[in-house]
Amino acid sequence: MNIVVLVKQVPDTESPRKLKSDDSTLDRAAADGVINELDEYAIEEALRIKEAAGDGEVTVLSMGPEKASESIRKSLAMGADKAVHLLDDGLAGSDALQTSYAIQQVLGRTGFDLVILGSESTDARTGLLAAMLAERLGVPQLSLANKVEIDGTSITVQRQTDYGFDRVEATLPAVVSVVEKINEPRYPSFKGIMAAKKKPVETLGLADAGIDAGQVGLANAATEVVDFAEAPPRAKGQIVTDEGDGGAKIAEFLASKKFV
Ligand SMILES: Cc1cc2nc3c(=O)[nH]c(=O)nc-3n(C[C@H](O)[C@H](O)[C@H](O)COP(=O)(O)OP(=O)(O)OC[C@H]3O[C@@H](n4cnc5c(N)ncnc54)[C@H](O)[C@@H]3O)c2cc1C
């Protein structure tokens, strides 16, 4: 099975996240880059599907600046077989619509039986990629999966819902987005980290991937950040001293905030 896992490098949640004043895009250079949390679950699920099938190949696909190669190497150290790094200045500032177009072009080269990705990123959180990609590829999308079963060309996922879960079935090829309850990602072993250094990473620019420069990048984006403001500093918490009336004071506080 040809499994492609989408991996986005995002700013570490511990790092400061700033938008650049000149073009309102995220200042990725100012923050440490890490694998988007849900993509670690997507990589793990891809590896488990390959191991259960006894053969197949897991390819990591990441669109991002040079720095994203750190996250690509970590994905290979977890056990993915190879990677494609879509790297071109012309992609900077691309919105979700453009990202889905660019990734579709690369998938036209790699081919796929299954595309697996996180249900959302931790920096933009649009949660749009899976649906946009499935639409562009003309294949089924199975979203918010907390369990994936594959039997031949049939795929069934358990889709997390507010009331429990749905079982959704489709035929491969397909796009699956995962949630954090699906598995426990493995840590790269020392052997895995060493092996990752030798695993192939194909770096593609716009021309290599057949991407029309006029359809990607900040200047051509369908969405525009017109304004942004720093989040107000968190107000200091209220300290309640319990002189036997702590419970009453907390109840008063909760009532004053209309929590109760
Ligand atoms: C703060 C901020 C706000 C933004 N707001 C918007 C907005 O409102 N509308 C809009 O269209 N764009 C927005 N963008 C741009 C958007 O983040 C990128 O286009 C991004 O590549 C796709 O959106 P996402 O991360 O929200 O995707 P999601 O749908 O949230 O991500 C789901 C999955 O898609 C995959 N994925 C996403 N991006 C990549 C990538 N570059 N390479 C490989 N896999 C990837 C990952 O597996 C990820 O888990 C914003 C960016 C930032 C930093």
PDBQT file of the ligand as one rigid body, heavy atoms in Angstrom, charges set to zero:
ROOT
HETATM    1  C1  LIG A 301      -2.075  32.050  12.531  1.00  0.00    +0.000 C 
HETATM    2  C2  LIG A 301      -2.484  31.584  11.157  1.00  0.00    +0.000 A 
HETATM    3  C3  LIG A 301      -3.788  31.753  10.741  1.00  0.00    +0.000 A 
HETATM    4  C4  LIG A 301      -4.177  31.306   9.466  1.00  0.00    +0.000 A 
HETATM    5  N1  LIG A 301      -5.486  31.464   9.106  1.00  0.00    +0.000 NA
HETATM    6  C5  LIG A 301      -5.872  30.991   7.893  1.00  0.00    +0.000 A 
HETATM    7  C6  LIG A 301      -7.243  31.117   7.491  1.00  0.00    +0.000 A 
HETATM    8  O1  LIG A 301      -8.074  31.642   8.231  1.00  0.00    +0.000 OA
HETATM    9  N2  LIG A 301      -7.596  30.626   6.274  1.00  0.00    +0.000 N 
HETATM   10  C7  LIG A 301      -6.701  30.029   5.446  1.00  0.00    +0.000 A 
HETATM   11  O2  LIG A 301      -7.075  29.587   4.359  1.00  0.00    +0.000 OA
HETATM   12  N3  LIG A 301      -5.397  29.885   5.797  1.00  0.00    +0.000 NA
HETATM   13  C8  LIG A 301      -4.971  30.357   6.998  1.00  0.00    +0.000 A 
HETATM   14  N4  LIG A 301      -3.666  30.229   7.361  1.00  0.00    +0.000 N 
HETATM   15  C9  LIG A 301      -2.727  29.565   6.437  1.00  0.00    +0.000 C 
HETATM   16  C10 LIG A 301      -2.787  28.058   6.666  1.00  0.00    +0.000 C 
HETATM   17  O3  LIG A 301      -2.272  27.773   7.911  1.00  0.00    +0.000 OA
HETATM   18  C11 LIG A 301      -1.930  27.312   5.701  1.00  0.00    +0.000 C 
HETATM   19  O4  LIG A 301      -2.393  27.462   4.442  1.00  0.00    +0.000 OA
HETATM   20  C12 LIG A 301      -1.858  25.818   6.031  1.00  0.00    +0.000 C 
HETATM   21  O5  LIG A 301      -0.917  25.224   5.227  1.00  0.00    +0.000 OA
HETATM   22  C13 LIG A 301      -3.164  25.088   5.890  1.00  0.00    +0.000 C 
HETATM   23  O6  LIG A 301      -4.003  25.399   6.897  1.00  0.00    +0.000 OA
HETATM   24  P1  LIG A 301      -4.055  24.707   8.350  1.00  0.00    +0.000 P 
HETATM   25  O7  LIG A 301      -2.730  24.554   8.940  1.00  0.00    +0.000 OA
HETATM   26  O8  LIG A 301      -5.057  25.460   9.113  1.00  0.00    +0.000 OA
HETATM   27  O9  LIG A 301      -4.651  23.286   7.984  1.00  0.00    +0.000 OA
HETATM   28  P2  LIG A 301      -5.505  22.211   8.930  1.00  0.00    +0.000 P 
HETATM   29  O10 LIG A 301      -6.623  21.750   8.098  1.00  0.00    +0.000 OA
HETATM   30  O11 LIG A 301      -5.780  22.838  10.239  1.00  0.00    +0.000 OA
HETATM   31  O12 LIG A 301      -4.358  21.122   9.060  1.00  0.00    +0.000 OA
HETATM   32  C14 LIG A 301      -4.749  19.768   9.008  1.00  0.00    +0.000 C 
HETATM   33  C15 LIG A 301      -3.580  18.957   8.548  1.00  0.00    +0.000 C 
HETATM   34  O13 LIG A 301      -3.194  19.343   7.232  1.00  0.00    +0.000 OA
HETATM   35  C16 LIG A 301      -1.814  19.057   7.036  1.00  0.00    +0.000 C 
HETATM   36  N5  LIG A 301      -1.120  20.284   6.626  1.00  0.00    +0.000 N 
HETATM   37  C17 LIG A 301      -1.484  21.585   6.814  1.00  0.00    +0.000 A 
HETATM   38  N6  LIG A 301      -0.555  22.414   6.284  1.00  0.00    +0.000 NA
HETATM   39  C18 LIG A 301       0.423  21.615   5.771  1.00  0.00    +0.000 A 
HETATM   40  C19 LIG A 301       1.671  21.858   5.145  1.00  0.00    +0.000 A 
HETATM   41  N7  LIG A 301       2.095  23.085   4.894  1.00  0.00    +0.000 N 
HETATM   42  N8  LIG A 301       2.444  20.781   4.763  1.00  0.00    +0.000 NA
HETATM   43  C20 LIG A 301       2.017  19.492   4.996  1.00  0.00    +0.000 A 
HETATM   44  N9  LIG A 301       0.832  19.200   5.621  1.00  0.00    +0.000 NA
HETATM   45  C21 LIG A 301       0.067  20.247   5.994  1.00  0.00    +0.000 A 
HETATM   46  C22 LIG A 301      -1.263  18.558   8.393  1.00  0.00    +0.000 C 
HETATM   47  O14 LIG A 301      -1.279  17.140   8.416  1.00  0.00    +0.000 OA
HETATM   48  C23 LIG A 301      -2.315  19.080   9.388  1.00  0.00    +0.000 C 
HETATM   49  O15 LIG A 301      -2.422  18.267  10.543  1.00  0.00    +0.000 OA
HETATM   50  C24 LIG A 301      -3.239  30.691   8.605  1.00  0.00    +0.000 A 
HETATM   51  C25 LIG A 301      -1.914  30.512   9.036  1.00  0.00    +0.000 A 
HETATM   52  C26 LIG A 301      -1.543  30.954  10.291  1.00  0.00    +0.000 A 
HETATM   53  C27 LIG A 301      -0.144  30.732  10.727  1.00  0.00    +0.000 C 
ENDROOT
TORSDOF 0
